[in-house]
Amino acid sequence: MYPSSLEKLIELFRSLPSVGRKTAERYAMAVLEMPEENVEAFSRQMMDVLRKIRKCPVCGNITESEKCEICSDENRDHTVICVVQQPRDVMALERLGQFKGVYHVLHGAISTVKGVLPEDINIESLFSRIDDNTKEIIIATNSTLEGDTTALYLTKRLRSYENITVTRLASGLPSGGNLDYADDVTLMRAFQGRIRQ
């Protein structure tokens, strides 16, 4: 049994996503081996992030400014809105350097199992953003049960906007993937999302 202060630190690390007991123990032991100034810098930076980072009032992305850089950028195409589940999804798409529109971050997905309803995530502000200039809404939720449920919900609600094209990111086989390793849902989506060559 570890001393109580170390056990508390291990439990705090375990509260992070995807961190099990063994990993939490390694993190806690690493903290013990750090110079005191590094531990202080680490804790200061965590507090700094909590104090400075906020949600953009327009799209829900994270920012230190009044509005996020993407919403503030007049060179972006504000007529095309890509809906994602989390801020890290914005970062993933931005790394590609292909999308020149703006984003809307839901901060979650609808899940009846977990008790997450549409009003529990950042959906209503999406509809308040839509105006006569909006041309396309790209639904880029994860390819999971929750992501698909959210996409279906959004698609149904967006049907009332006649002048807006609603699209969903294609999904299917990964590059280099083998057909015999793919699950049925992935294969089905690959067939449905096939393109003319």
Buried (B, 14 or more C-beta within 10 A) or exposed (E): EEEEEBEEBBEEBBEEEEBEEEBBBEBBEEBEEEEEEEEEEEEEEEEEEEEEEEBBEBBBBBBEEEBBEBBEEEEBEBBBBBBBBBBEBBEEBEEEEEBEBBBBBBBBBBBEEEEBEBEBBBBEBBEEBBEEEBEBBBBBBBBEBBBBBBBBBBBEBBEEEEEBEBEBBEBBBEEEEEEEEBEEEBBEBBEEEEEEE
